[in-house]
Amino acid sequence: MDIDFSLTPPEGWETFVAQFPNHRLYHTARWNEMVRETFGHQPYYIVLRQGDDWVGCLPLIFLKSVLFGKLLVSLPFVNYGGPLLTEDRFFLPLGDYLREFRKTLEAAHVELRMEKEIPTEHLQVKTHKVTYFLDLPPNEEALWKSFKAKLRSQVRRPLKENMFTRTGGLELVNDFYKVFAHNMRDLGTPVYSKTFFKNILRHFPEEAFVVVVYSQEDIPVAASFLIKHQHIMEIPWASSLRAYNRFSPNMLLYWESFRTAIEKGCTIFDFGRCTPGSGTCRFKKQWGAKEVPLYWYYALPEGEQLPEISPQNKKYEMMVKVWQKMPLFFTNTIGPHIIRNIPG
């Protein structure tokens, strides 16, 4: 078997990726070249071959962080990545290759974000995150009837306050970002640049959507960013303003996100990753969604512990508290320069 890489998408990449029913938009060269354009990070396109035939591929993004050193991630900023292989047994030689590739680029680790478990002795694995999938019926009426009365009442709550929604694309990105950036600051987490979201919408106008909930005064109070791929609608980013929590705008936000997914012909709604047992998980489960485990595999130096790059890490507790007290102008200006080199 031959395994090699290229710095630009090799001919045949998109065709090979498309043959896998479980591939994500993030596996495509279109996505990874958008990441290069937005952040300046170098993608590596790894291909596994037997003779002239491709048997696997893996997109990796190379990050250089002051805090965490050099990292290779498949894929940063999103919930999914990892290799696409015609047979699981090819994961073994790929793992050997990645351990050496990490050394060549002097990276602290290689991280593969996957929704499939592949037994291996060569890579360590973390199962610290899950996602939730909601099966969508063909129409919104059927979905509405599947909810309990209490849940329907919570969705109606913001409507009684004359809140309303808009769904669209680039024309709503400013309103989405107002809510998202404010919420990230409150969580103590640096925010992505607005350019990132604009570029997603520009490069993927048929796959990316924005939903915003507004107060009676036309103030954006909750917002989601949706990414459609094949029959799945994913919600990687969603936020609401804490000042309006008593009106439950996030309930209306998710209902409108479901409606958008059904309208676009999706049969599964992917709620995005969360920590098992957390309040976020309970929120997602209440809609009738099913828990799906996620598997993050690592190629690490021998004896090295699994990384914990997360705001929940006690090491960063003081930094989080300081960030929460910073003015929005500062966090919106400085945050994107910090987060661009953190896998997210």
Helices and strands as residue ranges (DSSP letters): E 2-6, H 13-18, G 25-27, H 29-39, E 42-50, E 53-65, E 69-74, E 84-85, G 88-90, H 91-104, E 109-114, E 124-126, E 130-135, H 140-146, H 149-160, E 164-168, G 170-172, H 173-187, H 194-203, E 208-214, E 220-229, E 232-240, G 242-247, H 249-263, E 268-270, H 279-285, E 290-293, E 295-299, G 314-316, H 317-324, H 328-339
